[in-house]
Amino acid sequence: MRGLSDFDVRHRFVWSPIWTVSLGGKSLKDRLINGWQLASIFSIQIGRPFTPGESGNISGTLQNLDRPNAVAGCNPNDGPKTPDQWFNTACFSLLPTNTFGNAGRNVVTGPGLVNVDLSLSRIFAIRERLRLQFRAEAFNVANHPNFNFPAATQNSPSFGHIASAADPRQIQLGMKLVF
């Protein structure tokens, strides 16, 4: 039986612009502004696939996670795509005891990713071979919720529900002395 790879990401876009301020003037204002560097990483991608399962040893093969039965003609990816129900959970049914489920491998696509990271930095020359670098960085600067996979166990009350997300916005400051 064929199925999608666990890391199958069909569409992904990453853009990483860098802008260095260079006004070219000699005034105090120009010297304070020149040399700063603004960098960003913008990432957007569709979700990765995952496989729903059943909790327990329903097939009698000593596996902890059997696959459920798929309802014919039902596409699980036509679900509402909300954290309460990410995919159409009605597309799966509990399998009878001592049988195998017919749901395919990685038939459900999880949530995608949208992320913007920013950094602002500047290197200050102290002496000929002594420099100080200042960095301010913000990860997930838009504080966009990037959801984790929903619960994939069919005989669980949380089946299809997303209970967690990736890290929220994080900001850090740093200094590095280069000699």
C-alpha positions in Angstrom: 0.0 0.0 0.0 1.3 3.4 -0.9 1.1 6.5 1.2 2.5 10.0 1.6 5.8 10.5 3.3 5.7 11.9 6.9 7.6 14.9 5.7 5.7 15.5 2.4 5.4 19.3 2.2 4.1 20.0 -1.3 4.2 23.8 -1.2 6.8 25.9 0.8 8.0 29.4 0.3 10.9 31.0 2.3 12.1 34.5 1.7 15.1 36.0 3.6 15.7 39.7 2.8 18.6 41.6 4.3 18.8 45.4 4.3 21.8 47.4 5.5 21.4 51.1 6.1 24.0 53.1 4.2 23.2 56.8 3.8 26.8 57.8 2.9 26.8 61.1 4.9 29.3 62.2 7.5 27.0 64.0 9.9 26.4 62.6 13.4 22.9 61.6 12.5 24.2 59.6 9.5 26.9 57.9 11.6 24.3 56.8 14.1 22.0 55.4 11.5 24.6 53.9 9.1 25.6 50.3 9.6 22.4 48.9 11.1 21.2 45.7 9.4 17.6 44.5 9.3 17.1 40.9 8.4 14.0 38.7 8.1 13.0 35.1 7.4 9.4 34.7 6.1 8.2 31.1 5.8 4.8 29.8 4.7 4.0 26.1 3.9 1.1 23.7 3.8 0.7 21.1 6.5 2.4 17.7 6.7 0.3 14.5 6.5 -0.4 12.2 9.4 -2.2 8.9 10.0 -5.2 8.5 12.2 -5.3 5.4 14.5 -7.1 3.4 17.1 -6.0 3.1 20.7 -5.7 -0.4 22.0 -5.0 -3.8 20.4 -8.2 -4.1 18.4 -6.6 -6.2 15.6 -5.2 -8.7 18.1 -1.7 -8.3 16.7 -0.2 -6.7 19.9 0.1 -3.3 18.2 -0.8 -0.3 20.3 -2.2 1.7 17.4 -4.3 0.2 14.6 -5.8 2.2 11.7 -9.5 2.9 11.7 -11.9 2.0 8.8 -12.3 4.8 6.2 -15.9 5.7 5.2 -16.2 5.2 1.4 -16.5 8.4 -0.6 -15.6 10.7 2.4 -12.6 13.0 2.2 -11.2 13.7 5.7 -9.5 16.9 4.5 -12.9 18.5 3.8 -13.2 19.2 7.5 -13.9 22.6 9.0 -10.2 23.4 9.7 -10.8 24.8 13.1 -8.9 24.0 16.3 -12.1 22.2 17.6 -12.3 20.0 14.6 -9.4 20.2 12.1 -10.6 17.4 9.8 -13.8 15.5 9.0 -13.8 13.0 11.8 -17.0 11.3 10.4 -14.8 9.9 7.6 -13.5 7.2 10.0 -15.2 4.4 11.9 -14.2 2.0 14.6 -13.1 -1.3 13.3 -14.5 -4.6 14.5 -12.4 -6.7 16.9 -9.7 -8.9 15.4 -9.7 -7.0 12.0 -7.5 -4.5 10.3 -8.7 -1.0 9.4 -8.7 0.1 5.8 -7.7 3.8 6.3 -4.6 4.6 4.3 -1.3 5.9 5.6 -1.0 9.7 6.0 -4.5 10.5 4.5 -5.0 13.6 6.7 -3.1 16.9 6.2 -2.3 18.8 9.3 -2.1 22.6 9.8 0.3 24.7 7.8 2.9 27.2 9.0 3.1 31.0 8.6 6.1 32.6 10.4 8.1 35.8 10.3 11.4 36.2 12.2 13.2 39.6 12.4 16.6 40.7 13.5 18.2 44.1 13.9 21.9 44.2 14.4 25.0 46.5 14.2 28.7 46.0 14.7 30.5 48.8 16.6 34.2 49.2 16.1 35.9 49.8 19.4 39.5 49.5 18.4 41.3 48.1 15.4 40.7 44.4 16.3 38.0 44.8 18.9 34.3 45.0 17.9 31.0 44.8 19.7 28.0 43.3 18.0 24.5 44.2 19.2 21.5 42.1 18.1 17.8 42.3 18.8 15.8 39.3 17.5 12.1 38.6 17.4 10.8 35.1 16.5 7.2 34.7 15.2 7.0 38.5 15.3 3.3 38.5 14.2 2.5 36.1 17.0 0.6 34.0 14.5 -0.8 30.7 15.9 1.0 27.8 14.2 -1.0 24.8 15.4 0.4 21.3 16.1 -1.2 18.1 14.8 -4.7 17.4 16.0 -5.5 14.3 18.1 -5.3 11.4 15.7 -6.8 8.6 17.9 -10.2 7.8 16.5 -11.6 6.2 19.7 -10.6 9.2 21.8 -13.0 12.0 22.8 -10.5 14.6 21.5 -10.3 13.0 18.0 -9.7 15.8 15.4 -9.1 18.5 18.2 -6.0 20.6 18.3 -4.8 21.2 21.8 -1.5 22.9 21.3 0.5 25.3 19.1 4.1 26.1 18.4 5.9 28.8 20.4 4.4 32.3 20.5 6.4 35.5 19.9 9.8 35.5 21.5 12.2 38.4 21.7 15.8 38.3 22.7 18.7 40.8 22.9 22.3 39.9 22.7 25.8 41.4 22.6 29.0 39.7 21.3 32.5 40.9 21.8 34.7 40.0 18.8 38.5 40.2 19.3 
